[in-house]
Amino acid sequence: DGSNSADVSGFIGGLSVGALIWIIVAFVVVVAAIVIIIIVVANQQQVEQSIHRIVDSG
């Protein structure tokens, strides 16, 4: 199947740019998710501290 190998190489050649874009998109999404998780965790800690302060003062 020589024609198949040619199709595959053409497919990979056409896919490289799209794959690169998808890799970048996936990377950005992962980084954004990590940042959001860090922000949420930090906010939770701040909220807990503020609640403790309110309870202690009250």
N, C-alpha and C positions, 0 to 999 in steps of 0.2 A: 504493500500500500504506500507507494511513493507520494501519491497525491495527498494522502492523509497527513503525512509529515509536513508537507508544504502548507496545508491548511492550518495545522497546529502552529507552525512558526508564524504565519500571518496573523493568526488569532492572538498569539502571545504578543506580537509586535503591536497590534491594535489595542491590546489589553493593557500594555505597560503604562500608558498615560492615564487611562481610567483607573487602573489599580493604584497608581501613585496618588491620584486624587482621593480614592477611597481610603488609602492608608493615612493620608493627611487628615481627612475628615474623621476617621476613627480615632486618630491620635488626639485631635482637638476635642472630640466628645469625651474621651477618657480623661484628659486633663481637666476639662470643665467639670466633669462628675467628681473628680478628686477635690477640686477647689470648692465645689458646692458642699461636699461632705465635710471638709475641714471647716468651712464657714458655719455649717449647721452645728457641728460638734462644739465649736468655739462659742456659738450663741447659746447652746444648751448650758454650757458651763457658766456663762455670764448670767443667764436666767436663774440657774440654781443658786449662784452666789447672791444675786439680788433678792431672791426669795428668802434665803437664809438671813440676810440683813434685815428684811422686813419682819420676819418672824422673831429674830433676836430683839429688835427695837420694840416690837409690839408685845 
